[in-house]
Amino acid sequence: MAKIAIAMSGGVDSSVAAALLQREGHELLGFTMRLGSANAGWEATKACCGLSELHDARRVADVLGIPHYVVNHAEAFWQDVVEDFLDEYAAGRTPNPCIRCNQHIKFDLFLAQARALGCEAIATGHYARLERGADGVSRLRRGVDAAKDQSYVLHTLTQEQMAATRLPLGGLTKPEVRALAAEFSLPTATKHESQDICFVSGDYAEFVAAHRPDAARPGPIVDAGGRPLGTHRGLVWYTIGQRKGLGLAGPEAWFVTEIDAPSNTLVVGRAEQADRRRFLVRLQGEPVVHMPPPQPSPQAGREPDDRPPGALYGLVQVRYRMKAIPCQIAPADGDAVAVTLTEPLRGIAPGQSAVVYDEQGYVVLGGIIECVLPEA
């Protein structure tokens, strides 16, 4: 049996993950991360790192009879996650702070701390699977519960991190986890979950505007040809693909197609201009390029005749909650790949993360969308 540091957020998922590991006979140390504080300038009230969550995590640790510690990661979180979030939005991009937190805090800083305390591994309540093959290679796979799968936000995990991580809930559904929580008599069994951005208690745009006022300056709205159409209230209030709130009249709807932060300009277009098929992804983590190339999805129809050399086929997801779309992945410059969708998608934004899966739900590669590419 192993000595494992379990990240306890105070929710039902991490609580059940801890109970399952204890039932297997592992020695557990419970940890709750304090990511916000008065000194850092914010305090979570409805998310995974607030004071009420800390209290609930301690109650669960008491029920299980395991040690519980609070670790202060507020400064690192602000620098590595919040500042990046603010900078990205100010630059007209759409970041995912949860992915950034997993990458730099939960599976980097936390793992280092756990090892310093003699733990062999860390564990969380994420709904995803980690499978280690006979070749010694760890692979990240979608969780059994498609509605709760969180492999998208874990795609930056390295081989070292995956080898030292346990995800006890990957093979369970949410109803099964709730039932186990009741079976274990955990105080979080009926607790509701929050999916809010933990460091934003209200409108995220107002939060960015307060810290990056330049992103809240009014500026011109133009079409693809540069023709003036109106004035926007500040780029931070707009996202790629947005339709409502533009204040533009006309028989056809307008959609945001580009956010030009250097010139403080909002570019809009009609529906057909907002739908995109090709984009460049700057890779993160360790792509599993040694895996057999994923085959085209049956939904994709006939394969294109002009398949570029080295191209792979898979299913790509560009937002946390969306159906993955069949795509072609071709090598690009350096650590980037060009992704071509088999069907157009609205709202593809630089800064978003794109994760490619094979037909069995294994993560093949992932990274951040650098830019939208013109049609080939």
C-alpha positions in Angstrom: 0.0 0.0 0.0 1.1 3.6 -0.7 1.3 6.8 1.2 -0.9 9.2 -0.7 -1.7 12.9 -0.4 -5.3 13.5 -1.3 -6.4 16.9 -2.4 -9.7 17.6 -0.5 -11.7 20.4 -1.9 -14.6 20.0 0.5 -16.9 18.5 -2.2 -18.4 15.1 -2.6 -16.0 14.0 -5.3 -12.8 14.4 -3.4 -14.4 13.1 -0.3 -15.4 9.8 -2.0 -12.0 9.6 -3.6 -10.4 9.7 -0.2 -12.8 7.1 1.2 -12.1 4.7 -1.7 -8.3 5.0 -1.3 -8.6 4.4 2.4 -10.8 1.4 1.8 -8.0 0.0 -0.4 -5.7 0.3 2.6 -3.6 3.3 1.6 -2.1 5.7 4.2 -3.7 9.1 3.5 -2.8 12.6 4.2 -5.6 15.1 3.4 -4.7 18.5 2.0 -6.9 21.5 1.3 -5.4 24.3 -0.8 -6.0 27.9 0.1 -5.8 29.7 -3.2 -7.2 33.0 -2.2 -6.9 35.3 0.8 -7.3 38.9 1.8 -3.7 39.5 1.1 -4.0 38.1 -2.4 -7.0 40.5 -3.1 -9.8 37.9 -3.4 -11.6 35.3 -1.3 -13.6 32.4 -2.8 -17.1 32.1 -1.6 -18.7 29.5 -3.9 -15.9 27.3 -5.3 -13.4 24.7 -4.5 -11.1 26.7 -2.3 -13.3 28.9 0.0 -13.5 28.9 3.7 -16.7 26.8 3.9 -15.1 24.2 1.6 -12.1 24.1 3.9 -14.4 23.4 6.8 -16.2 20.6 4.9 -12.9 19.0 4.0 -11.9 19.0 7.6 -15.2 17.3 8.6 -14.6 14.6 6.0 -11.1 14.0 7.2 -12.4 13.7 10.8 -15.0 11.1 9.7 -12.3 9.1 7.9 -9.8 9.5 10.7 -7.0 10.9 8.5 -4.7 13.9 9.1 -5.8 17.1 7.4 -3.5 20.0 6.5 -4.1 23.4 4.9 -1.5 24.6 2.4 -1.4 28.2 1.3 -0.9 28.5 -2.4 -2.4 32.0 -2.7 0.7 33.8 -4.0 1.5 31.1 -6.6 -2.1 30.9 -7.7 -2.3 34.6 -8.2 0.9 34.8 -10.2 0.5 31.6 -12.3 -3.3 31.5 -12.8 -5.0 34.9 -12.1 -2.4 37.1 -13.7 -2.4 34.9 -16.7 -6.2 35.1 -16.9 -6.1 38.9 -16.7 -3.3 39.2 -19.3 -5.0 36.8 -21.7 -8.4 38.6 -21.6 -6.7 41.9 -21.9 -4.9 40.6 -25.1 -8.3 39.6 -26.6 -7.8 35.9 -25.9 -10.0 33.4 -24.0 -8.1 31.5 -21.3 -9.1 28.5 -19.2 -7.9 29.1 -15.6 -8.9 25.7 -14.4 -6.5 24.1 -16.9 -3.8 26.5 -15.8 -4.5 25.7 -12.1 -4.2 22.0 -12.7 -1.0 22.5 -14.6 0.9 24.8 -12.2 -0.7 24.2 -8.8 -2.5 20.9 -8.3 -0.2 18.7 -10.3 3.0 20.6 -10.0 3.3 22.5 -6.7 1.1 20.1 -4.8 3.0 17.1 -6.1 6.3 18.6 -5.0 5.0 19.3 -1.5 3.5 15.8 -1.2 6.9 14.2 -2.1 8.6 16.4 0.4 6.4 14.8 3.0 7.3 11.3 1.9 4.2 10.6 -0.2 4.5 8.3 -3.2 1.5 9.7 -5.0 -1.2 12.4 -5.0 -4.9 11.8 -5.7 -7.9 14.0 -6.7 -11.6 13.6 -7.3 -11.4 14.3 -11.1 -13.5 12.2 -13.4 -10.9 10.9 -15.7 -8.8 7.7 -16.1 -5.1 7.1 -16.0 -3.9 3.8 -17.5 -0.3 2.6 -17.5 0.6 0.2 -20.3 3.1 -2.6 -20.4 5.5 -0.2 -22.0 5.5 1.9 -18.9 3.7 4.8 -20.6 0.8 6.4 -18.8 -2.2 7.5 -20.8 -5.0 9.9 -19.9 -8.5 8.7 -20.9 -12.0 10.0 -20.6 -13.9 9.1 -17.5 -16.7 6.6 -17.7 -19.3 9.3 -17.0 -19.4 11.3 -20.2 -21.4 14.0 -18.5 -18.7 14.5 -15.9 -15.6 13.7 -17.8 -12.7 16.1 -16.9 -9.9 14.8 -19.0 -10.1 18.0 -21.0 -8.8 20.0 -18.0 -6.1 17.5 -17.3 -4.5 17.2 -20.7 -1.3 19.1 -19.7 -0.3 16.3 -17.3 3.2 15.0 -17.9 4.3 11.4 -17.8 5.9 12.0 -14.4 2.8 13.6 -13.0 0.5 10.8 -14.4 2.7 8.1 -12.9 2.4 9.7 -9.5 -1.4 10.5 -9.6 -4.4 8.4 -8.6 -7.9 9.2 -9.9 -10.3 6.9 -8.1 -13.5 8.3 -9.7 -12.5 7.7 -13.3 -14.5 4.5 -13.6 -17.6 5.8 -11.7 -20.6 7.8 -12.6 -21.8 10.8 -10.5 -24.9 8.9 -9.2 -22.5 6.1 -8.1 -20.3 8.6 -6.3 -23.3 10.1 -4.5 -24.4 6.6 -3.4 -20.9 5.8 -2.1 -20.8 9.1 -0.2 -24.0 8.0 1.6 -22.6 4.5 2.2 -19.4 6.0 3.7 -21.6 8.4 5.8 -19.7 11.4 4.5 -21.0 14.9 5.5 -20.7 16.0 1.9 -22.9 13.3 0.4 -25.8 15.7 -0.6 -23.7 18.8 -1.1 -24.3 20.7 -4.3 -21.3 21.4 -6.5 -20.1 24.7 -8.0 -18.6 25.3 -11.4 -17.9 29.0 -11.0 -14.5 30.5 -11.6 -13.2 30.4 -8.0 -11.6 33.9 -8.0 -14.5 35.7 -9.7 -17.6 36.2 -7.5 -19.6 38.1 -10.1 -19.1 39.2 -13.7 -15.7 38.0 -15.0 -15.6 41.0 -17.3 -16.0 43.4 -14.4 -13.2 41.6 -12.6 -10.8 41.9 -15.6 -11.8 45.6 -16.1 -11.0 46.3 -12.5 -7.5 44.9 -12.9 -6.8 45.7 -16.6 -8.7 49.0 -17.2 -7.2 49.3 -20.7 -9.3 46.3 -21.8 -12.4 48.2 -20.8 -11.9 51.2 -23.1 -14.6 51.9 -25.8 -13.5 51.4 -29.4 -14.6 50.9 -32.9 -16.7 48.0 -34.3 -15.8 47.2 -37.9 -16.6 44.5 -40.4 -14.0 42.3 -42.1 -13.3 45.0 -44.7 -12.7 47.6 -42.0 -16.0 49.4 -42.5 -17.1 51.2 -39.3 -20.3 49.9 -37.8 -20.5 51.2 -34.3 -18.7 51.5 -31.0 -18.0 48.7 -28.4 -18.0 49.4 -24.6 -14.6 47.6 -24.1 -13.1 44.4 -25.5 -13.3 42.5 -22.2 -17.1 42.3 -22.6 -16.9 40.4 -25.8 -16.0 36.9 -26.9 -15.4 35.2 -30.3 -18.8 34.0 -31.7 -20.8 36.4 -29.5 -24.1 37.6 -31.1 -26.0 39.4 -28.3 -25.0 42.8 -26.9 -23.3 44.2 -30.0 -25.9 47.0 -30.5 -25.8 46.6 -34.3 -29.0 46.9 -36.3 -29.7 45.1 -39.6 -31.8 42.4 -41.2 -29.1 39.8 -40.5 -27.3 39.0 -37.2 -23.7 40.1 -36.6 -21.2 37.9 -34.7 -17.8 38.7 -33.2 -15.2 37.2 -35.5 -12.0 38.8 -34.2 -10.8 40.8 -31.1 -7.9 43.1 -32.1 -6.5 44.2 -28.8 -3.6 46.2 -30.1 -5.9 48.5 -32.0 -8.8 48.1 -29.5 -11.1 47.0 -32.4 -13.9 44.6 -32.4 -14.3 42.8 -35.8 -17.8 41.3 -36.7 -19.2 39.3 -39.5 -22.2 37.4 -40.6 -23.0 33.8 -39.6 -20.9 32.2 -42.4 -17.9 34.3 -41.4 -18.2 33.3 -37.7 -18.1 29.6 -38.5 -14.5 28.3 -38.8 -12.9 25.0 -39.6 -9.1 25.4 -39.3 -6.9 26.6 -36.4 -3.4 26.4 -35.1 -2.7 24.7 -31.8 0.5 25.3 -29.7 1.1 22.0 -28.0 1.4 21.6 -24.2 2.1 18.6 -22.0 3.6 15.5 -23.6 1.6 14.4 -26.7 1.2 10.7 -27.0 2.5 10.6 -30.6 3.8 7.0 -30.2 0.2 5.8 -30.0 -1.3 4.3 -33.2 -2.8 7.2 -35.2 -6.5 7.6 -34.4 -8.7 6.6 -37.3 -11.3 8.9 -38.8 -14.6 8.9 -37.0 -17.5 7.2 -38.8 -19.2 10.5 -38.6 -16.5 12.1 -40.6 -17.6 10.6 -43.9 -15.2 10.0 -46.7 -11.6 10.9 -46.0 -10.1 13.8 -48.0 -8.0 12.8 -50.9 -5.3 15.4 -50.2 -4.2 14.0 -46.8 -1.0 15.9 -45.8 2.1 13.9 -44.9 2.1 12.9 -41.2 -1.6 13.7 -40.7 -3.6 12.1 -37.9 -7.3 11.8 -37.4 -9.2 12.1 -34.2 -11.9 13.9 -32.3 -11.2 17.4 -31.0 -12.8 19.4 -28.2 -12.2 23.1 -27.9 -14.4 23.8 -24.9 -14.9 22.0 -21.6 -18.6 21.1 -22.2 -19.0 20.3 -25.9 -19.2 17.3 -28.1 -15.9 16.4 -29.7 -15.8 16.9 -33.5 -14.0 14.7 -36.0 -10.8 16.4 -37.3 -7.6 16.1 -39.1 -4.3 17.0 -37.4 -1.3 17.9 -39.4 2.2 19.0 -38.3 2.9 22.7 -38.4 5.8 24.8 -37.3 7.8 23.8 -34.2 5.6 22.6 -31.4 2.3 23.4 -33.2 -0.2 21.4 -35.2 -2.9 22.6 -37.7 -6.4 21.2 -36.9 -9.0 21.0 -39.6 -12.6 20.2 -38.6 -14.9 18.1 -40.7 -17.7 20.5 -40.0 -17.6 24.2 -39.2 -17.8 25.4 -35.6 -18.7 28.8 -34.2 -16.7 30.4 -31.3 -13.2 29.1 -31.9 -11.1 31.6 -30.0 -7.4 32.0 -29.5 -6.5 31.2 -25.9 -8.9 28.3 -25.6 -7.5 24.8 -25.2 -8.0 22.2 -27.9 -7.7 18.5 -26.9 -7.6 15.7 -29.4 -8.9 12.2 -28.5 -8.9 8.9 -30.3 -12.0 6.8 -30.7 -11.3 5.0 -27.4 -11.3 8.3 -25.5 -7.5 8.5 -25.0 -6.0 11.9 -25.1 -3.6 12.1 -28.1 -2.5 15.7 -27.8 -3.6 19.0 -26.5 -2.6 22.7 -26.4 -3.7 26.3 -26.7 -5.3 27.7 -29.8 -2.9 30.2 -31.3 -5.0 31.5 -34.1 -7.7 30.7 -36.6 -6.3 29.7 -40.1 -7.8 30.6 -43.5 -9.5 27.9 -45.4 -7.1 25.7 -47.4 
